[in-house]
Amino acid sequence: MSSKVPFIDETRNEVTIVHFMQPWLVEPGLSETLRKHLEELVESGTGKLLINLEGVTRLTSVFIRSFIAAGKKAGDKKALLAFCTVPPPILEAFTLTRLDAIFKIYPSENEALADMANK
């Protein structure tokens, strides 16, 4: 397992944005790190969380489970969790797993920030 955390956070317009620093999200240990991180953000009061998947070319089902777990935590806390800039192969996986029916998915980060600012 890699010791490098594959994501960084940025906050703009009261929205915390998670950016990924590597194209492949496949290591189970890193998915658990991500799940815990997202849940901690929500627990600490982050009311709007945007996951930007730009540049991600591959992710495994363990990451999808991490997103679902974080989404449940966000729902419990009345927080908003959304995705943006989802590449076509990843969007296909979201469609197959019905994540596109659970989470709002924006075509770009700017569109997400503009819409989320009004919520």
PyMOL commands that set and color helices and strands:
alter all, ss='L'
color gray80, all
select helices_A, chain A and resi 28-43+61-76+88-96+99-102+109-117
alter helices_A, ss='H'
color red, helices_A
select strands_A, chain A and resi 7-12+15-20+24-25+48-52+58-59+80-84+104-106
alter strands_A, ss='S'
color yellow, strands_A
deselect
rebuild
show_as cartoon
